[in-house]
Amino acid sequence: MSAAKAGVPMVNLRPLLDATEAAWRANLERLFTRMHFILGEQVESFEQELAAAFDARFAVCVGSGTSAVELALRASRLAPGEVIVPALTSPFTAQAVLAAGYRLKFADVDPATLLLDTADAASRVTARTRAVVPVHLYGQPAPLPSLPRGVAVVQDACQAHGAPLRYSAPAAFSFYPTKNLPCLGDGGAVLTNSRSLAERVRQLRDGGRRNDQVSRIRAVNSRLDEMQACYLRAFLPKLVEWNAERSRLADLYDRLLADCPGVRPVARREGSVCHLYVVRVRRRERLRKHLAANGIATGIHYPVPLHQQPAFREFAPKRGSFPIAERACREILSLPLWPYISGKDVQKIVDKIREIEPRTTV
Ligand SMILES: Cc1ncc(COP(=O)(O)O)c(C=O)c1O
């Protein structure tokens, strides 16, 4: 069922647009007066505003979150080798590692938070390991592993806008329309405290050029559009309020589901910005179908662990190598969550869940 047809979609951008209309209209008006559509004043201003809001020294906007991970890795100038990623994350994390020219290696996740298991990741580091990519999954700040000297960290923060992160290691963000800070298409950014890394990402995103027509390094075309920056600049000042709303609604789900033992919320780490509200259910397909039949959309983030996805199989050890991620992928279900979903809708979703996942009787 498409989100548009569903009684309760997974995400609805309409109220976010309504709440910020005056700001994005003013930005668009200015853009259409200047008629400068690529790497102009909207992107430049947004980069400064984003860095200030997230407490980073530099922000460089690119064409997508995938590109942000790829370019952050490439700008880290590591020798050829392998990069460790969690077995449970978006497949785009792994695609970005491959696009940057590295081999993939997987590590398992923590059973409570489903974030990278830092001890497991550290134990898989070899002489060929160049970097680890912790993913701030579902909006939770992931712990960073302690690694031998020379092994870099690149943070996949595509789901964690506004979380308390540090930028000594570069962090990649996505502005895909479902994210906490969305745009109306594809977009992304690399945040870093390193001037030289920021400069390299700027060069990599723009054909290897430095504001001229000379390609100095092999690079890509991955620039955030001015038009997307018009919306992002309008949304950014609302992010703290929107994240607080997400957090309040996630707490409401927690409370309402507390006596429903068949539906267990995934633990949220301190500082989570509640990008997704994820529960674990044994009979997931049955619940999914029941909710869909009642007009309630759900998602699965993610249904197949990376080492079992066809594109990455050549890097995979045998089945059963990442038991926590494999089990989680069979049980996780994301329920609708966005800043303006009503408490009444959350109650309705939980009521429908209870029709087939009964309460405890104590
Ligand atoms: C954890 C994670 N990594 C990477 C990506 C890729 O971002 P994008 O879709 O903007 O390329 C996403 C978004 O889908 C994501 O959630």
The ligand as an SDF file (V2000), in Angstrom:
LIG
                    3D

 16 16  0  0  0  0  0  0  0  0999 V2000
   22.1210    4.5760    7.3230 C   0  0  0  0  0  0  0  0  0  0  0  0
   22.0420    5.1380    5.9370 C   0  0  0  0  0  0  0  0  0  0  0  0
   23.1690    5.2100    5.1850 N   0  0  0  0  0  0  0  0  0  0  0  0
   23.1440    5.6990    3.9460 C   0  0  0  0  0  0  0  0  0  0  0  0
   21.9780    6.1720    3.3820 C   0  0  0  0  0  0  0  0  0  0  0  0
   22.0020    6.6920    1.9840 C   0  0  0  0  0  0  0  0  0  0  0  0
   21.5220    8.0090    1.8970 O   0  0  0  0  0  0  0  0  0  0  0  0
   20.9090    8.5230    0.5090 P   0  0  0  0  0  0  0  0  0  0  0  0
   19.6240    7.8120    0.2900 O   0  0  0  0  0  0  0  0  0  0  0  0
   20.7200   10.0070    0.7270 O   0  0  0  0  0  0  0  0  0  0  0  0
   21.9230    8.2460   -0.5390 O   0  0  0  0  0  0  0  0  0  0  0  0
   20.7990    6.1480    4.1240 C   0  0  0  0  0  0  0  0  0  0  0  0
   19.5280    6.6570    3.5820 C   0  0  0  0  0  0  0  0  0  0  0  0
   18.7640    6.0490    2.9600 O   0  0  0  0  0  0  0  0  0  0  0  0
   20.8200    5.5990    5.4260 C   0  0  0  0  0  0  0  0  0  0  0  0
   19.7000    5.5190    6.1600 O   0  0  0  0  0  0  0  0  0  0  0  0
  1  2  1  0
  2  3  1  0
  2 15  2  0
  3  4  2  0
  4  5  1  0
  5  6  1  0
  5 12  2  0
  6  7  1  0
  7  8  1  0
  8  9  2  0
  8 10  1  0
  8 11  1  0
 12 13  1  0
 12 15  1  0
 13 14  2  0
 15 16  1  0
M  END
$$$$
